[in-house]
Amino acid sequence: MATREELGDFLASTERRAFKQAVFALRDDDSALDVVQDAMLKLSEHYGDRPAAELPLLFTRILQNSIHDFFRRQKVRNTWVTLLSSLSGNRDGDEDPLETLEALHGTEAAESAADQAERAQVIRIIEEEIKQLPARQRQAFLLRYWEDMDVAETAATMGCSEGSVKTHCSRATHALARALQARGITL
């Protein structure tokens, strides 16, 4: 069972990486901070009694779910705001409310539908290819490059040597590069 100090140390050590990951996904510092804080609270409230070794993977799953929940809430909220805003305002019929809205630069809404579809397709292909990796390679790859852990942290989490982590990551990146090139994707 993790002590309060172990839980506190874990949260302190992971907060920066979790924030970077949330900012990358949400593209908004304030929302990312809220999501990370919610994930940390959920971990401490519901899983604080788990062994310290389980905390990194539990937190990763909680953070990912919190990010997905944020997008779901945002989608529902945006739907209602759009529907309600169409009920108010100018009623002369000459103005389309969708034509007056401008998307913020750098957001998904500012991209063309073709760009969004292409990006979604590439992400889906990358996820499929990651799923095809052997389990240890996939684990090392996700911990190193998605969770932004260093080699020593990854080795400790996986229970193997640092050399094994480097080997697994190298094999995973080469396999992914070959698979993506075979599908015509160059990054």
N, C-alpha and C positions, 0 to 999 in steps of 0.2 A: 504494500500500500504506500502510495506517495505521501510524504509528509507535506505540511503546508509550505515549508521552505523549498522542497523539491518542486512543488507545483508552481510556486512563485518564481523560482529560478528558471523553470522551463518556460513560463509565460514571458519572462523578461528576455530570455534568449531568442525566442521565436517572434516577438512582436514586430521587429523590423522587417523580417522576411515575409511575414503574413501581410503586413501593410503593403509592401511592394507588390505582392501577388494580387491583393485586392485592388490596388490602384491600376494594375495592369488589366485586370478583368473589367473593372467598373469605369475607369477613366475619370474618376472624380475623387479627390482627396478626402473630402468630408464624408461622402458615402462609404468610402473604403474604411475610414477610421471607425465609423459606426458598425460596419459589418464585422471588422476584426474584434471590436469590443464585445459585440454580441456573442461571437464565437468563443471568446475567452471566458465570458460569463457562463455560457452553456457548458463548457468543459469543466470549469471549477464547480458548478452546481450539480451537474449530473454524473461526472466521471472523475471528480477529485479524489475518490477513494480507490482508484485503480492504481496498479503498479506504475512507477515512473517510466519504465521502459515502454509502456503502452501509450503514453501521452502523446508522442509525436504523431503517430498514425491516427489516433482518435481526433486530435486537433485538426489534422489535415482534412479529414472527412467532414468534421463539423464546419470548418471554414468553407469548404466547397459547397456544402448544402446551404450555408448562409448566403453565399454569393448567388446561388440559383434562386433562393427565396427572394432575394432583393430584386432580381430581374422579373420574377413572377409578380411581385407586388407592384413594381414600376409599370409593368404592362397593363395590369388591371386598372391602376390609378390613371394612366394615360388614356385608356379607353373611356373611362367615365368623364375625365376632364374634357376630352374631345366631344363626347356626346352632349354634355351639359353646356359647353361653350357654344355649340351650334344652336341651342335653344335661345340664347340671348344675343344681343348685339343688333346690328343693322338688318332690317327686314325688307329692304327694297329689292332684294333678289339679284342685284347686279354684281355682288361681290361673293366670291367663293372663299370661305374661311381657310380652306387648305392652301389657297394661293397666297394668303397673307402671312402664313407661318414660315419662318426661316429656321432651318436646322442649324445647330451650333457646329462650327467647323471642328472636325476631328471626331465627331460622333457618328454612329452608324446611320443615323437619319440623314446625314449630309452625303453619304455615299449613294451612288446610283444602285438601282436594283440589281443590275448585272454584277457590279462589284461585290455587293452583299452576297449574292448567290454564289459567285466564284469563291469568295473567302470561306463561306460556310461549307462548300464542297471540298476545298483544300483541307480545312480543319477536320472534316469527317474522314477524309482519306488518311490524314496523319494519325488520327485516333485509331482507325482500323489497323494501320501498320504497327502502331505501338502495341496493340492487343496481340499481334502476331509474334511479337518478340518472345523469346524464352522468359520464364518468370523472373529469374535473377537479373537478366539484362534489363527487363522492363522496370523492375524495382529500382535498380541502380540508376537507370536513366531518369526516372521520375523524381527520385530523391535528389539527384544532383542538379538537374536542369529545370525541373518544375518547382521543387521545394527549395531550390537554391542552397542546398546543404553543401558544405565543403567535403573533401574526400574523407577526412577523419570522422566527421559526423555520420556520413553515409555508411562507412565501415562499421561504426559502433551500432547504428540502427539495424544494419543487415546481419551483424554478427560474423563479419569476415575481415580479412586483411585489407589494407588500403590498396595494395597491388591488385587484389581481386576486384575491387570497386573500379579501378582504372581500366582493367581488362574488360569488365562487363560494360562499362560506359562506351569504351572504344568500339567494341563489337556492336553494341546497340546503335550507335550513331552511324557506323558504316552500313549496317543492315538497313537502317531507315533511309539513308541517302540512296542506296542502290534501289530500294523498293519505290521510292518517290521518283527517281529518275526513270525507272521502268514505266511509271505511269505518266511520264511527261511533265513532272512538276520539278521546277528548279527554284530553290529558295535563295 
